[in-house]
């Protein structure tokens, strides 16, 4: 019986995770978790200016100011393999976006009028989408990789 309940719980978690994955935003201006730095620069270079620095772990941090977007700026960090592991985007004032445009609130891990969080995917292959703002309208958006090295 204990094994059956455990199996059912795992099945429910996997089903809910897969369902959430279908309903939450995967990228911001075409840039998502796992996008290459080169691809991100190509996309952002058409609509803004930016630059950055290398990090101690072999990755890179960059910040971009955007001209032709609902976002005023986007910052990201890549890992040593040149793949993006987090993104922060700041919404242009006056262009705040309803939380529901990023994902279904019913499928959010948590939500209030100032923040909503979705955990999308499963285990180490997923990401977290966080939107923050006022009265259910986002002025900042984060995508964060949940793929992290094991602690030894």
C-alpha positions as CSV (number, residue, x, y, z in Angstrom):
1,X,0.0,0.0,0.0
2,X,2.8,2.4,0.9
3,X,4.5,1.8,-2.5
4,X,1.2,2.4,-4.3
5,X,0.7,5.7,-2.5
6,X,4.3,6.8,-3.3
7,X,3.9,5.9,-6.9
8,X,0.6,7.8,-7.1
9,X,2.3,10.8,-5.6
10,X,5.1,10.7,-8.1
11,X,2.6,10.4,-11.0
12,X,0.6,13.4,-9.7
13,X,3.8,15.6,-9.4
14,X,5.0,14.6,-12.9
15,X,1.5,15.2,-14.4
16,X,1.2,18.6,-12.7
17,X,4.7,19.6,-13.8
18,X,4.1,18.6,-17.4
19,X,0.8,20.5,-17.4
20,X,2.4,23.6,-15.9
21,X,5.2,23.4,-18.6
22,X,2.6,23.7,-21.3
23,X,1.1,26.9,-19.9
24,X,4.1,29.1,-18.7
25,X,6.3,31.4,-20.7
26,X,9.5,29.8,-21.9
27,X,11.4,32.8,-23.2
28,X,11.6,36.6,-23.0
29,X,12.1,38.4,-26.4
30,X,13.1,35.0,-27.8
31,X,15.7,34.2,-25.2
32,X,15.2,31.4,-22.8
33,X,17.1,29.1,-20.4
34,X,19.6,27.2,-22.5
35,X,19.8,29.8,-25.3
36,X,23.4,30.3,-26.5
37,X,25.1,33.6,-25.7
38,X,25.7,34.0,-29.5
39,X,22.0,33.6,-30.2
40,X,21.0,36.0,-27.4
41,X,23.4,38.6,-28.7
42,X,22.1,38.2,-32.2
43,X,18.5,38.8,-31.0
44,X,19.3,41.6,-28.6
45,X,21.7,43.3,-31.0
46,X,18.8,44.1,-33.4
47,X,16.8,45.9,-30.7
48,X,19.4,47.3,-28.3
49,X,22.9,47.8,-27.0
50,X,24.7,45.9,-24.3
51,X,27.9,44.4,-23.0
52,X,29.2,42.5,-20.1
53,X,32.0,40.6,-18.4
54,X,33.3,37.1,-18.0
55,X,32.6,35.4,-14.6
56,X,34.9,33.3,-12.5
57,X,33.0,30.1,-13.3
58,X,33.8,30.5,-17.0
59,X,30.4,32.0,-17.9
60,X,29.4,35.5,-18.7
61,X,27.1,38.2,-17.4
62,X,25.6,40.8,-19.8
63,X,23.1,43.6,-19.6
64,X,21.3,45.1,-22.5
65,X,19.2,48.3,-22.9
66,X,16.4,47.8,-25.4
67,X,14.8,50.3,-27.8
68,X,12.1,48.3,-29.6
69,X,10.6,46.1,-26.9
70,X,8.1,46.1,-24.1
71,X,11.2,45.5,-21.9
72,X,13.5,48.4,-21.1
73,X,16.4,46.1,-20.3
74,X,17.4,42.5,-20.1
75,X,20.3,41.0,-18.2
76,X,21.5,37.4,-18.3
77,X,24.2,35.0,-17.1
78,X,25.6,32.1,-19.0
79,X,27.4,29.0,-17.7
80,X,30.8,27.8,-18.9
81,X,29.2,26.0,-21.8
82,X,27.9,29.4,-23.2
83,X,24.3,28.6,-22.3
84,X,22.0,31.0,-20.5
85,X,21.1,30.0,-16.9
86,X,19.2,33.1,-15.8
87,X,17.5,36.1,-17.3
88,X,16.1,39.3,-15.7
89,X,13.9,41.5,-17.7
90,X,12.5,44.9,-16.6
91,X,9.3,46.0,-18.2
92,X,9.1,49.5,-19.8
93,X,7.1,51.8,-17.5
94,X,3.5,52.0,-18.6
95,X,3.8,48.6,-20.4
96,X,3.3,46.5,-17.3
97,X,2.0,43.0,-18.2
98,X,-0.8,41.0,-16.5
99,X,0.6,38.0,-14.6
100,X,-1.9,35.9,-16.5
101,X,0.0,36.6,-19.8
102,X,3.0,34.7,-18.4
103,X,1.1,31.6,-17.2
104,X,-2.1,30.3,-15.7
105,X,-2.2,31.5,-12.1
106,X,-4.0,28.2,-11.1
107,X,-0.9,26.4,-12.2
108,X,1.5,28.7,-10.4
109,X,3.5,27.3,-7.4
110,X,2.5,30.4,-5.5
111,X,0.9,33.8,-6.4
112,X,-0.3,37.0,-4.9
113,X,-1.1,40.4,-6.3
114,X,2.6,41.3,-6.1
115,X,4.3,38.1,-7.3
116,X,3.7,34.8,-9.2
117,X,6.0,31.8,-9.4
118,X,5.9,28.8,-11.8
119,X,8.2,25.9,-11.5
120,X,8.3,24.4,-15.0
121,X,9.8,21.0,-16.0
122,X,11.0,18.4,-13.7
123,X,14.1,18.1,-11.5
124,X,17.3,19.4,-12.9
125,X,15.9,20.0,-16.4
126,X,13.4,22.7,-15.4
127,X,13.3,26.4,-14.8
128,X,11.5,28.8,-12.6
129,X,9.5,31.7,-13.9
130,X,9.0,34.6,-11.5
131,X,7.0,37.8,-12.2
132,X,6.8,40.7,-9.7
133,X,4.8,43.8,-9.8
134,X,1.8,45.7,-8.4
135,X,-1.8,44.6,-8.5
136,X,-1.2,41.6,-10.7
137,X,0.8,43.5,-13.3
138,X,4.5,42.6,-13.8
139,X,7.3,45.1,-13.9
140,X,10.1,42.6,-13.6
141,X,10.4,39.0,-14.9
142,X,12.9,36.3,-14.1
143,X,13.7,33.0,-15.7
144,X,16.0,30.8,-13.6
145,X,17.5,27.5,-14.5
146,X,16.8,24.6,-12.0
147,X,19.8,22.7,-13.5
148,X,22.4,23.0,-10.9
149,X,25.4,20.9,-9.9
150,X,24.9,18.4,-7.2
151,X,26.3,19.4,-3.8
152,X,28.9,16.9,-2.6
